[in-house]
């Protein structure tokens, strides 16, 4: 396994539309190794999600996990699509391994139905809510060249990490 270098904001790879993964490649040793490396890189940096463009591979692959968070299993999504957005919106603080040291509030649908292949190449079709749903939308945005900063409607909530810890961390996410 290996820790992969993370592309930071300003790197053009983060602004590209990612290519679909060839399903025939999913079973290959190289691809499986890449998925393992993505998980290792995500855990190393205490992330809860990582998209392949963030490690400079413009492909439709994301990994996610949030140990201890109910309803948020370890997930691999390949060539994913969001089929449905729930009607309710949720406002949550987001950060990104490609945007060092910043947090900002983003409002997104609180439920999504998503379809995509798993790391065995099997089709998954499921609904996600709460933090899991927000993370899925954040990671899938990476596959179309979007960062959470693009989704912020109010830049006045943009906060450096130290100030986030000091002033904002205890304020819970709100359903709006
Ligand atoms: Zn991100």
Backbone and ligand atoms as CSV (ligand in chain L), in Angstrom:
chain,resi,resn,atom,element,x,y,z
A,1,UNK,N,N,0.845,-1.191,0.000
A,1,UNK,CA,C,0.000,0.000,0.000
A,1,UNK,C,C,0.883,1.245,0.000
A,2,UNK,N,N,0.281,2.332,-0.384
A,2,UNK,CA,C,1.064,3.574,-0.502
A,2,UNK,C,C,0.178,4.779,-0.219
A,3,UNK,N,N,0.799,5.786,0.378
A,3,UNK,CA,C,0.121,7.074,0.543
A,3,UNK,C,C,0.357,7.869,-0.740
A,4,UNK,N,N,-0.720,8.298,-1.363
A,4,UNK,CA,C,-0.606,9.006,-2.639
A,4,UNK,C,C,-0.581,10.517,-2.389
A,5,UNK,N,N,0.166,11.261,-3.214
A,5,UNK,CA,C,0.167,12.726,-3.058
A,5,UNK,C,C,-1.195,13.317,-3.436
A,6,UNK,N,N,-1.634,14.311,-2.652
A,6,UNK,CA,C,-2.953,14.920,-2.868
A,6,UNK,C,C,-2.832,16.188,-3.714
A,7,UNK,N,N,-3.648,16.239,-4.763
A,7,UNK,CA,C,-3.708,17.450,-5.597
A,7,UNK,C,C,-4.454,18.533,-4.825
A,8,UNK,N,N,-3.881,19.718,-4.791
A,8,UNK,CA,C,-4.475,20.830,-4.047
A,8,UNK,C,C,-5.161,21.808,-4.998
A,9,UNK,N,N,-6.071,22.590,-4.422
A,9,UNK,CA,C,-6.818,23.579,-5.210
A,9,UNK,C,C,-5.848,24.442,-6.027
A,10,UNK,N,N,-6.187,24.607,-7.281
A,10,UNK,CA,C,-5.288,25.272,-8.216
A,10,UNK,C,C,-4.716,24.286,-9.214
A,11,UNK,N,N,-4.659,23.011,-8.824
A,11,UNK,CA,C,-4.206,21.968,-9.744
A,11,UNK,C,C,-5.339,21.705,-10.752
A,12,UNK,N,N,-5.051,21.867,-12.051
A,12,UNK,CA,C,-6.124,21.726,-13.053
A,12,UNK,C,C,-6.845,20.376,-13.012
A,13,UNK,N,N,-6.199,19.329,-12.487
A,13,UNK,CA,C,-6.861,18.010,-12.467
A,13,UNK,C,C,-8.148,18.063,-11.652
A,14,UNK,N,N,-8.206,18.988,-10.679
A,14,UNK,CA,C,-9.404,19.093,-9.827
A,14,UNK,C,C,-10.570,19.761,-10.553
A,15,UNK,N,N,-10.307,20.327,-11.722
A,15,UNK,CA,C,-11.351,21.037,-12.456
A,15,UNK,C,C,-11.809,20.295,-13.712
A,16,UNK,N,N,-11.293,19.090,-13.891
A,16,UNK,CA,C,-11.655,18.308,-15.078
A,16,UNK,C,C,-12.888,17.450,-14.816
A,17,UNK,N,N,-13.571,17.083,-15.897
A,17,UNK,CA,C,-14.609,16.055,-15.832
A,17,UNK,C,C,-13.875,14.711,-15.887
A,18,UNK,N,N,-14.115,13.863,-14.884
A,18,UNK,CA,C,-13.384,12.588,-14.813
A,18,UNK,C,C,-13.948,11.580,-15.817
A,19,UNK,N,N,-13.074,10.736,-16.325
A,19,UNK,CA,C,-13.476,9.689,-17.273
A,19,UNK,C,C,-14.093,8.504,-16.526
A,20,UNK,N,N,-15.046,7.824,-17.156
A,20,UNK,CA,C,-15.563,6.596,-16.547
A,20,UNK,C,C,-14.460,5.537,-16.458
A,21,UNK,N,N,-14.577,4.684,-15.456
A,21,UNK,CA,C,-13.672,3.543,-15.322
A,21,UNK,C,C,-14.185,2.434,-16.244
A,22,UNK,N,N,-13.281,1.793,-16.970
A,22,UNK,CA,C,-13.649,0.635,-17.788
A,22,UNK,C,C,-13.969,-0.525,-16.839
A,23,UNK,N,N,-15.233,-0.998,-16.813
A,23,UNK,CA,C,-15.589,-2.059,-15.857
A,23,UNK,C,C,-14.687,-3.286,-15.958
A,24,UNK,N,N,-14.129,-3.531,-17.141
A,24,UNK,CA,C,-13.241,-4.692,-17.296
A,24,UNK,C,C,-11.938,-4.532,-16.511
A,25,UNK,N,N,-11.620,-3.297,-16.145
A,25,UNK,CA,C,-10.370,-3.054,-15.406
A,25,UNK,C,C,-10.518,-3.231,-13.892
A,26,UNK,N,N,-11.779,-3.266,-13.418
A,26,UNK,CA,C,-12.006,-3.218,-11.971
A,26,UNK,C,C,-11.354,-4.401,-11.256
A,27,UNK,N,N,-11.396,-5.562,-11.892
A,27,UNK,CA,C,-10.829,-6.758,-11.257
A,27,UNK,C,C,-9.313,-6.845,-11.311
A,28,UNK,N,N,-8.680,-5.928,-12.023
A,28,UNK,CA,C,-7.223,-6.044,-12.205
A,28,UNK,C,C,-6.495,-5.750,-10.890
A,29,UNK,N,N,-5.340,-6.345,-10.762
A,29,UNK,CA,C,-4.534,-6.140,-9.560
A,29,UNK,C,C,-4.177,-4.652,-9.388
A,30,UNK,N,N,-3.864,-3.990,-10.505
A,30,UNK,CA,C,-3.461,-2.577,-10.428
A,30,UNK,C,C,-4.614,-1.710,-9.914
A,31,UNK,N,N,-5.830,-1.982,-10.392
A,31,UNK,CA,C,-6.964,-1.172,-9.957
A,31,UNK,C,C,-7.283,-1.426,-8.485
A,32,UNK,N,N,-7.259,-2.710,-8.091
A,32,UNK,CA,C,-7.534,-3.046,-6.692
A,32,UNK,C,C,-6.494,-2.413,-5.765
A,33,UNK,N,N,-5.251,-2.410,-6.223
A,33,UNK,CA,C,-4.180,-1.764,-5.457
A,33,UNK,C,C,-4.452,-0.266,-5.320
A,34,UNK,N,N,-4.927,0.328,-6.409
A,34,UNK,CA,C,-5.222,1.764,-6.392
A,34,UNK,C,C,-6.335,2.073,-5.382
A,35,UNK,N,N,-7.363,1.228,-5.341
A,35,UNK,CA,C,-8.444,1.432,-4.363
A,35,UNK,C,C,-7.882,1.340,-2.947
A,36,UNK,N,N,-7.042,0.337,-2.695
A,36,UNK,CA,C,-6.416,0.214,-1.364
A,36,UNK,C,C,-5.583,1.455,-1.031
A,37,UNK,N,N,-4.841,1.946,-2.015
A,37,UNK,CA,C,-4.010,3.139,-1.792
A,37,UNK,C,C,-4.869,4.365,-1.497
A,38,UNK,N,N,-6.007,4.455,-2.164
A,38,UNK,CA,C,-6.897,5.594,-1.894
A,38,UNK,C,C,-7.416,5.550,-0.466
A,39,UNK,N,N,-7.826,4.354,-0.015
A,39,UNK,CA,C,-8.281,4.242,1.382
A,39,UNK,C,C,-7.150,4.609,2.339
A,40,UNK,N,N,-5.964,4.095,2.073
A,40,UNK,CA,C,-4.851,4.371,2.987
A,40,UNK,C,C,-4.556,5.874,3.033
A,41,UNK,N,N,-4.599,6.508,1.875
A,41,UNK,CA,C,-4.337,7.955,1.797
A,41,UNK,C,C,-5.416,8.734,2.551
A,42,UNK,N,N,-6.679,8.326,2.361
A,42,UNK,CA,C,-7.785,9.002,3.054
A,42,UNK,C,C,-7.655,8.865,4.576
A,43,UNK,N,N,-7.393,7.643,5.036
A,43,UNK,CA,C,-7.263,7.428,6.489
A,43,UNK,C,C,-6.047,8.174,7.049
A,44,UNK,N,N,-4.965,8.185,6.298
A,44,UNK,CA,C,-3.746,8.873,6.745
A,44,UNK,C,C,-4.015,10.354,7.042
A,45,UNK,N,N,-4.901,10.949,6.234
A,45,UNK,CA,C,-5.181,12.380,6.384
A,45,UNK,C,C,-6.482,12.644,7.150
A,46,UNK,N,N,-7.018,11.594,7.807
A,46,UNK,CA,C,-8.246,11.737,8.587
A,46,UNK,C,C,-9.412,12.261,7.756
A,47,UNK,N,N,-9.438,11.894,6.486
A,47,UNK,CA,C,-10.571,12.281,5.642
A,47,UNK,C,C,-11.695,11.268,5.777
A,48,UNK,N,N,-12.890,11.660,5.318
A,48,UNK,CA,C,-14.006,10.702,5.278
A,48,UNK,C,C,-14.389,10.378,3.835
A,49,UNK,N,N,-13.690,11.001,2.902
A,49,UNK,CA,C,-13.935,10.698,1.499
A,49,UNK,C,C,-12.748,11.141,0.667
A,50,UNK,N,N,-12.551,10.456,-0.441
A,50,UNK,CA,C,-11.469,10.829,-1.356
A,50,UNK,C,C,-11.893,10.412,-2.763
A,51,UNK,N,N,-11.734,11.336,-3.699
A,51,UNK,CA,C,-12.072,11.059,-5.092
A,51,UNK,C,C,-10.778,10.931,-5.896
A,52,UNK,N,N,-10.788,10.068,-6.908
A,52,UNK,CA,C,-9.561,9.795,-7.664
A,52,UNK,C,C,-8.893,11.056,-8.238
A,53,UNK,N,N,-9.662,12.065,-8.706
A,53,UNK,CA,C,-8.985,13.276,-9.200
A,53,UNK,C,C,-8.126,13.952,-8.122
A,54,UNK,N,N,-8.465,13.721,-6.851
A,54,UNK,CA,C,-7.674,14.324,-5.764
A,54,UNK,C,C,-6.299,13.682,-5.624
A,55,UNK,N,N,-6.125,12.520,-6.244
A,55,UNK,CA,C,-4.784,11.936,-6.286
A,55,UNK,C,C,-4.318,11.882,-7.751
A,56,UNK,N,N,-4.809,12.896,-8.503
A,56,UNK,CA,C,-4.357,13.165,-9.870
A,56,UNK,C,C,-4.694,12.064,-10.865
A,57,UNK,N,N,-5.758,11.299,-10.602
A,57,UNK,CA,C,-6.264,10.357,-11.606
A,57,UNK,C,C,-7.674,10.759,-11.937
A,58,UNK,N,N,-7.856,11.247,-13.159
A,58,UNK,CA,C,-9.147,11.801,-13.548
A,58,UNK,C,C,-10.089,10.678,-13.971
A,59,UNK,N,N,-10.510,9.882,-12.975
A,59,UNK,CA,C,-11.393,8.731,-13.209
A,59,UNK,C,C,-12.540,8.778,-12.209
A,60,UNK,N,N,-13.656,8.163,-12.592
A,60,UNK,CA,C,-14.858,8.200,-11.755
A,60,UNK,C,C,-14.817,7.121,-10.671
A,61,UNK,N,N,-14.049,7.419,-9.650
A,61,UNK,CA,C,-13.898,6.507,-8.509
A,61,UNK,C,C,-13.803,7.339,-7.245
A,62,UNK,N,N,-14.606,6.985,-6.233
A,62,UNK,CA,C,-14.476,7.624,-4.921
A,62,UNK,C,C,-14.492,6.547,-3.840
A,63,UNK,N,N,-13.798,6.843,-2.742
A,63,UNK,CA,C,-13.849,5.977,-1.552
A,63,UNK,C,C,-14.309,6.847,-0.388
A,64,UNK,N,N,-15.042,6.227,0.537
A,64,UNK,CA,C,-15.567,6.956,1.693
A,64,UNK,C,C,-15.608,6.029,2.899
A,65,UNK,N,N,-15.467,6.609,4.064
A,65,UNK,CA,C,-15.647,5.850,5.308
A,65,UNK,C,C,-15.639,6.842,6.455
A,66,UNK,N,N,-16.464,6.557,7.456
A,66,UNK,CA,C,-16.482,7.398,8.650
A,66,UNK,C,C,-16.691,6.487,9.852
A,67,UNK,N,N,-15.598,5.908,10.363
A,67,UNK,CA,C,-15.720,4.956,11.470
A,67,UNK,C,C,-16.472,5.581,12.651
A,68,UNK,N,N,-17.460,4.839,13.165
A,68,UNK,CA,C,-18.209,5.334,14.315
A,68,UNK,C,C,-19.467,6.091,13.947
A,69,UNK,N,N,-19.589,6.490,12.689
A,69,UNK,CA,C,-20.794,7.224,12.269
A,69,UNK,C,C,-21.842,6.225,11.768
A,70,UNK,N,N,-22.988,6.230,12.430
A,70,UNK,CA,C,-24.032,5.269,12.071
A,70,UNK,C,C,-24.560,5.552,10.665
A,71,UNK,N,N,-24.798,4.496,9.921
A,71,UNK,CA,C,-25.346,4.661,8.570
A,71,UNK,C,C,-24.344,5.173,7.571
A,72,UNK,N,N,-23.049,5.042,7.884
A,72,UNK,CA,C,-21.998,5.523,6.987
A,72,UNK,C,C,-20.951,4.420,6.845
A,73,UNK,N,N,-21.254,3.412,5.997
A,73,UNK,CA,C,-20.331,2.287,5.842
A,73,UNK,C,C,-19.130,2.636,4.960
A,74,UNK,N,N,-18.100,1.820,5.047
A,74,UNK,CA,C,-16.978,1.951,4.115
A,74,UNK,C,C,-17.532,1.695,2.708
A,75,UNK,N,N,-17.252,2.617,1.808
A,75,UNK,CA,C,-17.911,2.597,0.494
A,75,UNK,C,C,-16.911,2.854,-0.620
A,76,UNK,N,N,-17.043,2.081,-1.701
A,76,UNK,CA,C,-16.344,2.378,-2.955
A,76,UNK,C,C,-17.424,2.601,-4.002
A,77,UNK,N,N,-17.353,3.706,-4.702
A,77,UNK,CA,C,-18.308,3.982,-5.784
A,77,UNK,C,C,-17.532,4.229,-7.070
A,78,UNK,N,N,-17.853,3.429,-8.084
A,78,UNK,CA,C,-17.214,3.546,-9.394
A,78,UNK,C,C,-18.298,3.916,-10.407
A,79,UNK,N,N,-17.998,4.895,-11.252
A,79,UNK,CA,C,-18.957,5.399,-12.254
A,79,UNK,C,C,-20.315,5.712,-11.617
A,80,UNK,N,N,-20.317,6.486,-10.535
A,80,UNK,CA,C,-21.575,6.714,-9.804
A,80,UNK,C,C,-22.478,7.757,-10.461
A,81,UNK,N,N,-23.754,7.621,-10.148
A,81,UNK,CA,C,-24.767,8.595,-10.582
A,81,UNK,C,C,-25.731,8.832,-9.428
A,82,UNK,N,N,-26.140,10.061,-9.238
A,82,UNK,CA,C,-27.218,10.330,-8.278
A,82,UNK,C,C,-28.532,10.303,-9.047
A,83,UNK,N,N,-29.422,9.397,-8.623
A,83,UNK,CA,C,-30.671,9.198,-9.351
A,83,UNK,C,C,-31.782,10.085,-8.799
A,84,UNK,N,N,-31.651,10.448,-7.530
A,84,UNK,CA,C,-32.746,11.177,-6.888
A,84,UNK,C,C,-32.193,11.991,-5.722
A,85,UNK,N,N,-32.680,13.214,-5.588
A,85,UNK,CA,C,-32.353,14.064,-4.441
A,85,UNK,C,C,-33.597,14.230,-3.583
A,86,UNK,N,N,-33.479,14.028,-2.286
A,86,UNK,CA,C,-34.612,14.246,-1.385
A,86,UNK,C,C,-34.985,15.718,-1.333
A,87,UNK,N,N,-36.215,16.010,-0.894
A,87,UNK,CA,C,-36.708,17.391,-0.919
A,87,UNK,C,C,-36.132,18.273,0.189
A,88,UNK,N,N,-35.649,17.651,1.268
A,88,UNK,CA,C,-35.174,18.438,2.400
A,88,UNK,C,C,-33.697,18.819,2.205
A,89,UNK,N,N,-33.333,19.989,2.721
A,89,UNK,CA,C,-31.952,20.458,2.624
A,89,UNK,C,C,-31.283,20.389,4.000
A,90,UNK,N,N,-29.998,20.153,4.004
A,90,UNK,CA,C,-29.248,20.166,5.259
A,90,UNK,C,C,-28.014,21.060,5.072
A,91,UNK,N,N,-27.724,21.820,6.111
A,91,UNK,CA,C,-26.559,22.714,6.067
A,91,UNK,C,C,-25.474,22.110,6.946
A,92,UNK,N,N,-24.303,21.842,6.374
A,92,UNK,CA,C,-23.216,21.242,7.154
A,92,UNK,C,C,-21.900,21.932,6.837
A,93,UNK,N,N,-21.008,21.861,7.803
A,93,UNK,CA,C,-19.647,22.337,7.574
A,93,UNK,C,C,-18.920,21.321,6.702
A,94,UNK,N,N,-18.242,21.812,5.682
A,94,UNK,CA,C,-17.448,20.917,4.848
A,94,UNK,C,C,-16.013,21.412,4.788
A,95,UNK,N,N,-15.137,20.437,4.609
A,95,UNK,CA,C,-13.737,20.722,4.354
A,95,UNK,C,C,-13.299,19.781,3.259
A,96,UNK,N,N,-12.046,19.861,2.854
A,96,UNK,CA,C,-11.600,19.043,1.724
A,96,UNK,C,C,-10.100,18.849,1.816
A,97,UNK,N,N,-9.653,17.632,1.546
A,97,UNK,CA,C,-8.210,17.357,1.616
A,97,UNK,C,C,-7.443,18.130,0.542
A,98,UNK,N,N,-8.173,18.632,-0.466
A,98,UNK,CA,C,-7.518,19.423,-1.511
A,98,UNK,C,C,-7.553,20.922,-1.211
A,99,UNK,N,N,-8.201,21.296,-0.110
A,99,UNK,CA,C,-8.300,22.709,0.285
A,99,UNK,C,C,-7.820,22.799,1.736
A,100,UNK,N,N,-6.534,23.027,1.896
A,100,UNK,CA,C,-5.949,22.967,3.240
A,100,UNK,C,C,-6.504,24.028,4.174
A,101,UNK,N,N,-6.856,23.576,5.371
A,101,UNK,CA,C,-7.063,24.511,6.474
A,101,UNK,C,C,-8.346,25.310,6.480
A,102,UNK,N,N,-9.287,24.994,5.614
A,102,UNK,CA,C,-10.519,25.782,5.562
A,102,UNK,C,C,-11.756,24.908,5.757
A,103,UNK,N,N,-12.768,25.513,6.378
A,103,UNK,CA,C,-14.088,24.911,6.493
A,103,UNK,C,C,-15.095,25.950,6.026
A,104,UNK,N,N,-16.202,25.457,5.496
A,104,UNK,CA,C,-17.268,26.376,5.102
A,104,UNK,C,C,-18.597,25.658,5.110
A,105,UNK,N,N,-19.660,26.421,5.306
A,105,UNK,CA,C,-20.994,25.825,5.339
A,105,UNK,C,C,-21.546,25.667,3.925
A,106,UNK,N,N,-22.078,24.468,3.689
A,106,UNK,CA,C,-22.684,24.170,2.396
A,106,UNK,C,C,-24.071,23.587,2.644
A,107,UNK,N,N,-25.021,24.005,1.849
A,107,UNK,CA,C,-26.376,23.457,1.931
A,107,UNK,C,C,-26.580,22.486,0.774
A,108,UNK,N,N,-27.017,21.290,1.136
A,108,UNK,CA,C,-27.234,20.260,0.108
A,108,UNK,C,C,-28.489,19.461,0.470
A,109,UNK,N,N,-29.045,18.726,-0.514
A,109,UNK,CA,C,-30.137,17.809,-0.186
A,109,UNK,C,C,-29.691,16.806,0.885
A,110,UNK,N,N,-30.585,16.509,1.832
A,110,UNK,CA,C,-30.214,15.658,2.968
A,110,UNK,C,C,-30.335,14.175,2.646
A,111,UNK,N,N,-30.896,13.858,1.486
A,111,UNK,CA,C,-31.013,12.450,1.081
A,111,UNK,C,C,-30.729,12.330,-0.413
A,112,UNK,N,N,-30.002,11.281,-0.761
A,112,UNK,CA,C,-29.792,10.984,-2.182
A,112,UNK,C,C,-29.978,9.490,-2.421
A,113,UNK,N,N,-30.420,9.177,-3.622
A,113,UNK,CA,C,-30.367,7.782,-4.071
A,113,UNK,C,C,-29.253,7.708,-5.108
A,114,UNK,N,N,-28.330,6.786,-4.900
A,114,UNK,CA,C,-27.137,6.728,-5.736
A,114,UNK,C,C,-26.957,5.332,-6.317
A,115,UNK,N,N,-26.421,5.305,-7.516
A,115,UNK,CA,C,-26.118,4.046,-8.181
A,115,UNK,C,C,-24.664,4.083,-8.633
A,116,UNK,N,N,-23.977,2.960,-8.506
A,116,UNK,CA,C,-22.595,2.878,-8.970
A,116,UNK,C,C,-22.071,1.477,-8.730
A,117,UNK,N,N,-20.933,1.195,-9.314
A,117,UNK,CA,C,-20.332,-0.129,-9.133
A,117,UNK,C,C,-19.512,-0.161,-7.852
A,118,UNK,N,N,-19.451,-1.335,-7.230
A,118,UNK,CA,C,-18.554,-1.492,-6.078
A,118,UNK,C,C,-17.199,-2.023,-6.557
A,119,UNK,N,N,-16.292,-2.318,-5.637
A,119,UNK,CA,C,-14.940,-2.694,-6.070
A,119,UNK,C,C,-14.876,-4.102,-6.664
A,120,UNK,N,N,-15.999,-4.842,-6.581
A,120,UNK,CA,C,-16.073,-6.119,-7.306
A,120,UNK,C,C,-16.739,-5.936,-8.678
A,121,UNK,N,N,-17.180,-4.717,-8.960
A,121,UNK,CA,C,-17.846,-4.465,-10.235
A,121,UNK,C,C,-19.331,-4.727,-10.198
A,122,UNK,N,N,-19.869,-4.980,-8.990
A,122,UNK,CA,C,-21.310,-5.208,-8.863
A,122,UNK,C,C,-22.053,-3.880,-8.732
A,123,UNK,N,N,-23.261,-3.847,-9.317
A,123,UNK,CA,C,-24.059,-2.623,-9.257
A,123,UNK,C,C,-24.650,-2.444,-7.863
A,124,UNK,N,N,-24.451,-1.251,-7.296
A,124,UNK,CA,C,-25.078,-0.897,-6.023
A,124,UNK,C,C,-26.131,0.167,-6.317
A,125,UNK,N,N,-27.202,0.131,-5.575
A,125,UNK,CA,C,-28.268,1.121,-5.722
A,125,UNK,C,C,-28.828,1.323,-4.316
A,126,UNK,N,N,-28.576,2.477,-3.727
A,126,UNK,CA,C,-28.976,2.665,-2.335
A,126,UNK,C,C,-29.302,4.133,-2.052
A,127,UNK,N,N,-29.962,4.315,-0.908
A,127,UNK,CA,C,-30.257,5.666,-0.439
A,127,UNK,C,C,-29.336,5.999,0.727
A,128,UNK,N,N,-28.941,7.240,0.808
A,128,UNK,CA,C,-28.098,7.693,1.911
A,128,UNK,C,C,-28.685,8.962,2.484
A,129,UNK,N,N,-28.496,9.156,3.791
A,129,UNK,CA,C,-28.986,10.367,4.438
A,129,UNK,C,C,-27.870,10.965,5.292
A,130,UNK,N,N,-28.117,12.192,5.765
A,130,UNK,CA,C,-27.223,12.829,6.727
A,130,UNK,C,C,-25.813,13.030,6.187
A,131,UNK,N,N,-24.826,12.833,7.064
A,131,UNK,CA,C,-23.435,13.066,6.699
A,131,UNK,C,C,-23.015,12.205,5.509
A,132,UNK,N,N,-23.523,10.977,5.460
A,132,UNK,CA,C,-23.182,10.073,4.351
A,132,UNK,C,C,-23.653,10.660,3.014
A,133,UNK,N,N,-24.877,11.184,3.008
A,133,UNK,CA,C,-25.424,11.787,1.784
A,133,UNK,C,C,-24.626,13.021,1.374
A,134,UNK,N,N,-24.232,13.821,2.357
A,134,UNK,CA,C,-23.453,15.027,2.076
A,134,UNK,C,C,-22.084,14.648,1.515
A,135,UNK,N,N,-21.464,13.637,2.131
A,135,UNK,CA,C,-20.143,13.192,1.681
A,135,UNK,C,C,-20.218,12.657,0.246
A,136,UNK,N,N,-21.251,11.887,-0.056
A,136,UNK,CA,C,-21.413,11.358,-1.421
A,136,UNK,C,C,-21.489,12.518,-2.421
A,137,UNK,N,N,-22.273,13.548,-2.080
A,137,UNK,CA,C,-22.414,14.679,-3.010
A,137,UNK,C,C,-21.111,15.444,-3.155
A,138,UNK,N,N,-20.390,15.617,-2.040
A,138,UNK,CA,C,-19.092,16.303,-2.086
A,138,UNK,C,C,-18.117,15.526,-2.981
A,139,UNK,N,N,-18.056,14.203,-2.784
A,139,UNK,CA,C,-17.094,13.396,-3.554
A,139,UNK,C,C,-17.483,13.321,-5.025
A,140,UNK,N,N,-18.781,13.172,-5.304
A,140,UNK,CA,C,-19.207,13.109,-6.705
A,140,UNK,C,C,-18.973,14.445,-7.412
A,141,UNK,N,N,-19.053,15.543,-6.659
A,141,UNK,CA,C,-18.694,16.850,-7.235
A,141,UNK,C,C,-17.258,16.837,-7.771
A,142,UNK,N,N,-16.356,16.150,-7.067
A,142,UNK,CA,C,-14.962,16.086,-7.542
A,142,UNK,C,C,-14.872,15.458,-8.936
A,143,UNK,N,N,-15.845,14.612,-9.274
A,143,UNK,CA,C,-15.802,13.929,-10.573
A,143,UNK,C,C,-16.272,14.830,-11.706
A,144,UNK,N,N,-16.877,15.971,-11.340
A,144,UNK,CA,C,-17.284,16.940,-12.376
A,144,UNK,C,C,-16.555,18.272,-12.177
A,145,UNK,N,N,-15.404,18.210,-11.506
A,145,UNK,CA,C,-14.556,19.396,-11.401
A,145,UNK,C,C,-15.036,20.456,-10.433
A,146,UNK,N,N,-15.899,20.054,-9.490
A,146,UNK,CA,C,-16.428,21.032,-8.519
A,146,UNK,C,C,-15.820,20.808,-7.132
A,147,UNK,N,N,-15.596,21.917,-6.427
A,147,UNK,CA,C,-15.123,21.872,-5.041
A,147,UNK,C,C,-16.219,22.452,-4.142
A,148,UNK,N,N,-16.145,22.152,-2.833
A,148,UNK,CA,C,-17.218,22.627,-1.946
A,148,UNK,C,C,-17.318,24.151,-1.953
A,149,UNK,N,N,-16.206,24.817,-2.229
A,149,UNK,CA,C,-16.227,26.285,-2.281
A,149,UNK,C,C,-17.204,26.776,-3.352
A,150,UNK,N,N,-17.307,26.020,-4.450
A,150,UNK,CA,C,-18.242,26.391,-5.525
A,150,UNK,C,C,-19.688,26.252,-5.085
A,151,UNK,N,N,-19.921,25.434,-4.062
A,151,UNK,CA,C,-21.291,25.158,-3.604
A,151,UNK,C,C,-21.706,26.071,-2.459
A,152,UNK,N,N,-20.773,26.858,-1.945
A,152,UNK,CA,C,-21.119,27.755,-0.840
A,152,UNK,C,C,-21.946,28.917,-1.374
A,153,UNK,N,N,-23.062,29.177,-0.718
A,153,UNK,CA,C,-23.878,30.312,-1.145
A,153,UNK,C,C,-23.532,31.551,-0.330
A,154,UNK,N,N,-22.864,31.341,0.809
A,154,UNK,CA,C,-22.499,32.461,1.674
A,154,UNK,C,C,-21.043,32.307,2.111
A,155,UNK,N,N,-20.155,33.017,1.423
A,155,UNK,CA,C,-18.722,32.873,1.711
A,155,UNK,C,C,-18.332,33.432,3.080
A,156,UNK,N,N,-19.258,34.121,3.739
A,156,UNK,CA,C,-18.927,34.682,5.052
A,156,UNK,C,C,-18.739,33.594,6.107
A,157,UNK,N,N,-19.164,32.349,5.808
A,157,UNK,CA,C,-18.932,31.272,6.779
A,157,UNK,C,C,-17.559,30.624,6.597
A,158,UNK,N,N,-16.813,31.018,5.578
A,158,UNK,CA,C,-15.498,30.423,5.348
A,158,UNK,C,C,-14.587,30.689,6.552
A,159,UNK,N,N,-14.000,29.614,7.062
A,159,UNK,CA,C,-13.324,29.671,8.354
A,159,UNK,C,C,-12.013,28.902,8.307
A,160,UNK,N,N,-10.974,29.457,8.873
A,160,UNK,CA,C,-9.733,28.691,9.014
A,160,UNK,C,C,-9.916,27.683,10.140
A,161,UNK,N,N,-9.126,26.590,10.053
A,161,UNK,CA,C,-9.343,25.472,10.973
A,161,UNK,C,C,-9.249,25.857,12.437
A,162,UNK,N,N,-8.260,26.672,12.755
A,162,UNK,CA,C,-8.071,27.045,14.160
A,162,UNK,C,C,-9.292,27.798,14.693
A,163,UNK,N,N,-9.819,28.691,13.855
A,163,UNK,CA,C,-11.015,29.450,14.243
A,163,UNK,C,C,-12.246,28.541,14.243
A,164,UNK,N,N,-12.260,27.575,13.327
A,164,UNK,CA,C,-13.368,26.612,13.333
A,164,UNK,C,C,-13.414,25.876,14.666
A,165,UNK,N,N,-12.264,25.378,15.097
A,165,UNK,CA,C,-12.195,24.646,16.372
A,165,UNK,C,C,-12.636,25.548,17.525
A,166,UNK,N,N,-12.224,26.814,17.454
A,166,UNK,CA,C,-12.467,27.730,18.563
A,166,UNK,C,C,-13.921,28.213,18.634
A,167,UNK,N,N,-14.495,28.535,17.477
A,167,UNK,CA,C,-15.799,29.209,17.494
A,167,UNK,C,C,-16.974,28.385,16.991
A,168,UNK,N,N,-16.722,27.436,16.111
A,168,UNK,CA,C,-17.825,26.850,15.343
A,168,UNK,C,C,-18.029,25.362,15.507
A,169,UNK,N,N,-17.040,24.659,16.004
A,169,UNK,CA,C,-17.100,23.192,16.013
A,169,UNK,C,C,-18.307,22.656,16.772
A,170,UNK,N,N,-18.686,23.340,17.838
A,170,UNK,CA,C,-19.760,22.822,18.696
A,170,UNK,C,C,-21.148,23.119,18.146
A,171,UNK,N,N,-21.200,23.967,17.107
A,171,UNK,CA,C,-22.512,24.299,16.570
A,171,UNK,C,C,-22.960,23.147,15.667
A,172,UNK,N,N,-24.061,22.494,16.026
A,172,UNK,CA,C,-24.448,21.308,15.236
A,172,UNK,C,C,-24.953,21.669,13.845
A,173,UNK,N,N,-24.923,20.694,12.980
A,173,UNK,CA,C,-25.484,20.866,11.640
A,173,UNK,C,C,-26.982,21.073,11.764
A,174,UNK,N,N,-27.530,21.834,10.858
A,174,UNK,CA,C,-28.968,22.088,10.958
A,174,UNK,C,C,-29.665,21.611,9.706
A,175,UNK,N,N,-30.860,21.084,9.924
A,175,UNK,CA,C,-31.724,20.733,8.800
A,175,UNK,C,C,-32.532,21.975,8.467
A,176,UNK,N,N,-32.490,22.412,7.216
A,176,UNK,CA,C,-33.267,23.612,6.879
A,176,UNK,C,C,-34.122,23.334,5.647
L,1,ZN,ZN,ZN,-13.042,17.157,-1.299
